[in-house]
Amino acid sequence: MDLFAGLIHSNGNVWKQHRRFCLRHLKDFGFGKSSLDSLILQEFESMMDSVFVSAEKRGRSIIAVLDENLNAAVTNVIWWLLACKVTAQDQEFVDILRVIQVRIDFTILNLLSLFPGLNIFDPPSRFLRFPSLEQKRDYFYAYMQVREILYLIEFHLVFGLSIDSFTQKILQEHRETLDAESPRDLIDCFLVEQKKWQSFQDKEKNYISDEMIEATLVDLFTAGAETTSTTLRWIVLILIQNPAIMRKVCDEVDAVVGTARLPCSSDADHVQTLEKWLKQAKLKCPALSMHYTVATIWEVWRYITVVPFGLNRQVSQDMDIGGYRVPKGTIIITSILSMHQDSKSFENPHEFRPERFLDAEGNLMKNIPRIMPFQSGKRQCLGESLARRTTFLGLTYLLQNNTFEMVPGEVYDLEPKQESQILNLPKQFKVMITARHS
């Protein structure tokens, strides 16, 4: 598989056509729409059923590690859009998820143990410790020169042939059952489009190759699933160490959602519109607000910064940035972590405080400091709307139906498991879970 054939690492007109194609057809299957709510909630319900069956029992409570379960729940949602499959019982797919997790864990630090001559880049976030801007710039520029090479080595060392054989099998299954008049999922859409382009003799024009489809599948279900499930793991870890904050979020869930129905994405999307209508109608409904819940999610995105660095960008023309001459062709990268921990934008940035996104009345601030959990610009995360929806619904469903607490005797902290070139991952932790409604 050519890992540079997918969405993340491609460039130019091929990337533009590719991204536009994916967005258009994913929207056709409900991407970013409330019609996905039931699928998302079904996955979290199945996840918790599985957790309660398999976890260690302690009275009415259980002791569980949520890593694999959360990852499977989120990935199933994405995989349904891509391949019209829900794969909780597919052992081959479960094995692939584990390979992906190994790949996420297999960071630049592992590669440096194989190539110690590159240990000056251990770890990439070390640039934060340099005192001067010039030193930060020089270090970062050197790091970026080797990043793609390291990534390529890492991909083949860890993935091997397992991901290739899996995606090839999925493509073959879709070809054998394809109905061009009624595509079931994104893969079908790719195959229909591929047939249209097969008449082109110019390989560059036929941009939908099997390798491109396979690389895109890998990009979408690794980047999309792992970041969202990691965010949810961080949320649980932070909340059990901050019970007062968790109590406020639970109170909002109880007041707005209650127990008679399941959460829905409109609980987050339309609270301001509903409150405005109620004020105009001179009706009072003080509980109709999930601003604190949303602010808590925002604060996790800022405080942790699951993806600390943005994708590589290339300067298309000579330009000046902050007094520095940046020539055409220069590779640049965004330090999202630095922006999220900038004391000029966020007072006491190393303090976890959802209130920083709320005004004096407890409503979400309209003019908030910029946070970029999904990057920005033309390369902004394609799955942002789905990630926001899944994170909100996952959190509200879990707290509507369960209480989460630290396990007595366990040690918890908020230091990432390792300083990765890809994600800030929480250390594996156990949590005590008790069903609220039995």
Backbone hydrogen bonds, N-H to C=O, Kabsch-Sander energy under -0.5 kcal/mol:
donor,donor_aa,acceptor,acceptor_aa,energy
3,L,1,M,-0.9
5,A,2,D,-2.0
6,G,3,L,-0.6
10,S,6,G,-0.6
15,W,11,N,-1.2
16,K,12,G,-2.0
17,Q,13,N,-2.7
18,H,14,V,-2.5
19,R,15,W,-3.0
20,R,16,K,-2.3
21,F,17,Q,-2.4
22,C,18,H,-2.4
23,L,19,R,-2.6
24,R,20,R,-2.4
25,H,21,F,-2.1
26,L,22,C,-2.5
27,K,23,L,-2.0
28,D,24,R,-1.1
29,F,25,H,-0.9
29,F,26,L,-0.7
30,G,27,K,-1.8
31,F,26,L,-2.5
33,K,30,G,-2.6
36,L,33,K,-1.9
37,D,34,S,-1.9
40,I,36,L,-2.5
41,L,37,D,-2.8
42,Q,38,S,-2.2
43,E,39,L,-1.9
44,F,40,I,-1.9
45,E,41,L,-2.5
46,S,42,Q,-2.5
47,M,43,E,-2.3
48,M,44,F,-2.3
49,D,45,E,-2.1
50,S,46,S,-2.3
51,V,47,M,-2.4
52,F,48,M,-2.6
53,V,49,D,-1.5
54,S,50,S,-2.2
55,A,51,V,-2.3
56,E,63,I,-1.4
58,R,61,S,-3.3
61,S,58,R,-1.9
62,I,433,I,-2.2
63,I,56,E,-2.7
64,A,62,I,-0.5
64,A,431,V,-2.4
70,L,66,L,-2.9
71,N,67,D,-2.2
72,A,68,E,-2.4
73,A,69,N,-2.2
74,V,70,L,-2.3
75,T,71,N,-2.4
76,N,72,A,-2.3
77,V,73,A,-1.1
78,I,74,V,-1.6
79,W,75,T,-3.2
80,W,76,N,-1.8
81,L,77,V,-1.2
82,L,78,I,-2.0
83,A,79,W,-3.2
84,C,80,W,-1.6
85,K,79,W,-0.8
87,T,85,K,-0.5
90,D,87,T,-1.5
91,Q,89,Q,-1.0
94,V,90,D,-2.3
95,D,91,Q,-2.3
96,I,92,E,-1.9
97,L,93,F,-2.4
98,R,94,V,-1.6
99,V,95,D,-1.9
100,I,96,I,-2.6
101,Q,97,L,-2.3
102,V,98,R,-2.3
103,R,99,V,-2.3
104,I,100,I,-2.4
105,D,101,Q,-2.5
106,F,102,V,-2.2
107,T,105,D,-1.5
110,N,107,T,-1.0
111,L,107,T,-1.4
112,L,108,I,-2.1
113,S,109,L,-1.0
114,L,110,N,-0.8
114,L,111,L,-0.8
115,F,111,L,-2.2
118,L,115,F,-2.2
119,N,116,P,-1.9
121,F,118,L,-2.2
122,D,119,N,-1.3
126,R,123,P,-1.8
127,F,124,P,-1.3
128,L,125,S,-1.9
129,R,126,R,-2.4
130,F,127,F,-1.2
136,K,132,S,-2.1
137,R,133,L,-2.7
138,D,134,E,-2.7
139,Y,135,Q,-2.4
140,F,136,K,-2.5
141,Y,137,R,-2.6
142,A,138,D,-1.9
143,Y,139,Y,-2.4
144,M,140,F,-2.4
145,Q,141,Y,-1.3
146,V,142,A,-1.0
146,V,143,Y,-0.7
147,R,143,Y,-1.2
148,E,144,M,-0.7
150,L,146,V,-2.7
151,Y,147,R,-2.5
152,L,148,E,-2.2
153,I,149,I,-2.3
154,E,150,L,-2.8
155,F,151,Y,-2.6
156,H,152,L,-1.8
157,L,153,I,-2.3
158,V,154,E,-2.4
159,F,155,F,-2.4
160,G,155,F,-0.6
160,G,156,H,-0.7
162,S,159,F,-1.4
163,I,159,F,-0.6
165,S,161,L,-2.5
166,F,162,S,-1.7
167,T,163,I,-2.4
168,Q,164,D,-2.5
169,K,165,S,-1.8
170,I,166,F,-2.0
171,L,167,T,-2.4
172,Q,168,Q,-2.3
173,E,169,K,-2.3
174,H,170,I,-2.1
175,R,171,L,-2.4
176,E,172,Q,-2.1
177,T,173,E,-0.9
178,L,174,H,-0.5
178,L,175,R,-0.8
180,A,178,L,-0.5
182,S,179,D,-1.8
186,L,81,L,-1.8
187,I,82,L,-2.2
189,C,185,D,-1.8
190,F,186,L,-2.4
191,L,187,I,-2.4
192,V,188,D,-2.5
193,E,189,C,-2.3
194,Q,190,F,-2.7
195,K,191,L,-1.8
196,K,192,V,-1.2
197,W,193,E,-1.4
198,Q,194,Q,-0.7
198,Q,195,K,-0.7
200,F,197,W,-1.7
203,K,201,Q,-0.6
205,K,202,D,-0.8
206,N,202,D,-1.5
207,Y,205,K,-2.1
209,S,207,Y,-1.2
213,I,209,S,-2.2
214,E,210,D,-2.7
215,A,211,E,-2.6
216,T,212,M,-2.3
217,L,213,I,-2.3
218,V,214,E,-2.0
219,D,215,A,-2.6
220,L,216,T,-2.9
221,F,217,L,-2.5
222,T,218,V,-1.7
223,A,219,D,-2.1
224,G,220,L,-1.6
226,E,222,T,-1.5
227,T,223,A,-1.0
228,T,224,G,-1.4
229,S,225,A,-2.6
230,T,226,E,-2.0
231,T,227,T,-2.0
232,L,228,T,-2.1
233,R,229,S,-2.0
234,W,230,T,-2.4
235,I,231,T,-2.4
236,V,232,L,-2.3
237,L,233,R,-2.4
238,I,234,W,-2.9
239,L,235,I,-2.7
240,I,236,V,-2.2
241,Q,237,L,-0.8
242,N,238,I,-0.6
242,N,239,L,-0.9
245,I,242,N,-0.7
246,M,242,N,-2.1
247,R,243,P,-2.3
248,K,244,A,-1.6
249,V,245,I,-2.1
250,C,246,M,-2.7
251,D,247,R,-2.4
252,E,248,K,-1.9
253,V,249,V,-2.4
254,D,250,C,-2.8
255,A,251,D,-2.4
256,V,252,E,-2.8
257,V,253,V,-2.0
258,G,253,V,-1.9
267,D,264,C,-1.9
268,A,265,S,-1.6
269,D,265,S,-2.4
270,H,266,S,-1.9
274,L,270,H,-2.6
275,E,271,V,-2.5
276,K,272,Q,-2.2
277,W,273,T,-2.1
278,L,274,L,-2.5
279,K,275,E,-2.2
280,Q,276,K,-2.2
281,A,277,W,-2.0
282,K,279,K,-1.1
283,L,278,L,-3.2
288,L,285,C,-2.2
289,S,287,A,-2.6
294,V,290,M,-2.3
295,A,291,H,-2.8
296,T,292,Y,-2.1
297,I,293,T,-1.8
298,W,294,V,-2.6
299,E,295,A,-2.5
300,V,296,T,-1.9
301,W,297,I,-2.3
302,R,298,W,-2.2
303,Y,299,E,-3.5
304,I,300,V,-2.3
305,T,300,V,-0.8
305,T,301,W,-0.8
310,G,334,T,-2.7
313,R,332,I,-3.2
315,V,330,T,-2.5
319,M,326,V,-2.2
321,I,324,Y,-2.5
324,Y,321,I,-1.7
326,V,319,M,-3.6
326,V,324,Y,-0.5
329,G,315,V,-3.0
330,T,327,P,-1.8
332,I,313,R,-3.1
332,I,330,T,-0.5
336,I,308,P,-0.8
336,I,334,T,-1.2
337,L,308,P,-2.2
339,M,335,S,-1.5
340,H,336,I,-2.4
341,Q,337,L,-1.1
342,D,339,M,-1.2
343,S,341,Q,-0.6
345,S,342,D,-1.2
346,F,342,D,-2.5
351,E,348,N,-2.0
353,R,351,E,-0.8
356,R,353,R,-1.8
357,F,354,P,-2.1
358,L,355,E,-2.1
359,D,363,N,-2.9
362,G,359,D,-1.9
365,M,357,F,-2.7
368,I,366,K,-0.8
375,Q,372,M,-1.4
379,R,376,S,-0.6
380,Q,377,G,-1.9
381,C,374,F,-2.6
384,E,381,C,-1.4
387,A,383,G,-2.6
388,R,384,E,-2.7
389,R,385,S,-2.1
390,T,386,L,-2.8
391,T,387,A,-2.5
392,F,388,R,-2.3
393,L,389,R,-2.6
394,G,390,T,-2.6
395,L,391,T,-2.3
396,T,392,F,-2.6
397,Y,393,L,-2.4
398,L,394,G,-2.3
399,L,395,L,-2.3
400,Q,396,T,-2.0
401,N,397,Y,-1.5
402,N,398,L,-1.3
403,T,434,T,-2.5
405,E,432,M,-2.2
407,V,430,K,-0.5
410,E,407,V,-2.4
417,K,425,L,-4.3
420,S,418,Q,-1.3
420,S,423,L,-0.6
424,N,306,V,-2.6
425,L,418,Q,-0.6
425,L,423,L,-0.8
427,K,415,E,-0.6
431,V,64,A,-2.4
432,M,405,E,-2.9
433,I,62,I,-2.5
433,I,431,V,-0.6
434,T,403,T,-2.0
435,A,60,R,-0.6
436,R,401,N,-2.5
437,H,401,N,-0.6
438,S,436,R,-0.5
